[in-house]
Amino acid sequence: VSTQSTWESNPSLASVSDKKQLEEKRRKFLHEIAMQDAKMMQEAEIREASLLNDMREADQIIRDALLRRQRATCELENLRKDLMNNRMLLQEQQAAIMSGAIILEI
């Protein structure tokens, strides 16, 4: 006895079997979608973690650069002060030389 002849002789049996097959296909399809969603969520979480790590690294680079800039600014200020002190010493030495030259002329 073929399945088709059984379904033809008993349509309610055929519809139950069809419903079971459709339900199984639906269940498999929904399971596949759920698995794809879970995989996509996992990939998104990995990308998010990677981006957060990149942001932390960028923040650290910026902090380091700001510290280097602050140190360079301090060093530049110290050099400026040294230059001003050297200028003052040079002016004092020039004044002393000039006064010594005047004394020598006299």
C-alpha positions as CSV (number, residue, x, y, z in Angstrom):
1,V,0.0,0.0,0.0
2,S,1.5,3.3,-1.0
3,T,1.5,6.4,1.2
4,Q,-0.4,8.3,-1.4
5,S,-3.2,5.8,-1.6
6,T,-3.4,5.7,2.2
7,W,-3.7,9.6,2.2
8,E,-6.3,9.5,-0.5
9,S,-8.3,6.9,1.4
10,N,-7.9,8.8,4.7
11,P,-7.5,12.6,4.1
12,S,-7.4,13.3,7.8
13,L,-4.3,11.1,8.2
14,A,-2.7,13.0,5.2
15,S,-3.4,16.4,6.8
16,V,-2.0,15.3,10.1
17,S,1.2,14.0,8.4
18,D,1.4,17.2,6.4
19,K,1.0,19.3,9.5
20,K,3.7,17.3,11.3
21,Q,6.1,17.8,8.3
22,L,5.3,21.5,8.1
23,E,5.7,21.9,11.9
24,E,9.1,20.0,11.7
25,K,10.2,22.3,8.8
26,R,9.1,25.3,10.8
27,R,10.9,24.2,13.9
28,K,14.1,23.5,12.0
29,F,13.8,26.9,10.2
30,L,13.2,28.8,13.5
31,H,16.1,26.9,15.1
32,E,18.4,27.8,12.2
33,I,17.4,31.5,12.5
34,A,18.0,31.4,16.3
35,M,21.4,29.9,15.7
36,Q,22.3,32.6,13.1
37,D,21.0,35.3,15.5
38,A,23.2,33.9,18.3
39,K,26.2,33.8,16.0
40,M,25.6,37.3,14.8
41,M,25.2,38.5,18.4
42,Q,28.5,36.8,19.4
43,E,30.3,38.4,16.4
44,A,28.8,41.8,17.4
45,E,30.0,41.4,21.0
46,I,33.5,40.5,19.8
47,R,33.5,43.5,17.5
48,E,32.3,45.7,20.4
49,A,35.0,44.4,22.7
50,S,37.6,45.0,20.0
51,L,36.3,48.6,19.5
52,L,36.4,49.2,23.2
53,N,39.9,48.0,23.4
54,D,40.9,50.2,20.5
55,M,39.3,53.2,22.2
56,R,41.2,52.4,25.4
57,E,44.4,52.2,23.5
58,A,43.6,55.5,21.7
59,D,42.9,57.1,25.0
60,Q,46.2,55.9,26.4
61,I,48.0,57.2,23.4
62,I,46.3,60.6,23.8
63,R,47.2,60.7,27.5
64,D,50.8,59.8,26.8
65,A,51.0,62.5,24.1
66,L,49.5,65.1,26.5
67,L,52.0,64.2,29.1
68,R,54.9,64.5,26.6
69,R,53.5,67.9,25.5
70,Q,53.3,69.0,29.1
71,R,56.9,67.9,29.8
72,A,58.1,69.6,26.6
73,T,56.3,72.8,27.6
74,C,58.0,72.7,31.0
75,E,61.3,72.0,29.4
76,L,60.8,74.9,26.9
77,E,59.9,77.2,29.8
78,N,63.1,76.2,31.7
79,L,65.1,76.8,28.5
80,R,63.5,80.2,28.1
81,K,64.4,81.0,31.7
82,D,68.0,79.9,31.2
83,L,68.2,82.0,28.1
84,M,66.9,85.1,30.0
85,N,69.4,84.4,32.7
86,N,72.2,84.0,30.2
87,R,71.2,87.3,28.5
88,M,71.3,89.1,31.9
89,L,74.7,87.6,32.6
90,L,76.0,88.6,29.2
91,Q,74.7,92.1,29.7
92,E,76.4,92.3,33.1
93,Q,79.6,91.0,31.5
94,Q,79.3,93.5,28.7
95,A,78.7,96.3,31.2
96,A,81.8,95.2,33.2
97,I,83.9,95.0,30.1
98,M,82.7,98.4,29.0
99,S,83.4,99.9,32.4
100,G,86.9,98.2,32.3
101,A,87.5,99.6,28.9
102,I,86.6,103.1,30.0
103,I,88.9,102.7,33.0
104,L,91.7,101.6,30.6
105,E,91.1,104.6,28.4
106,I,91.4,106.9,31.4
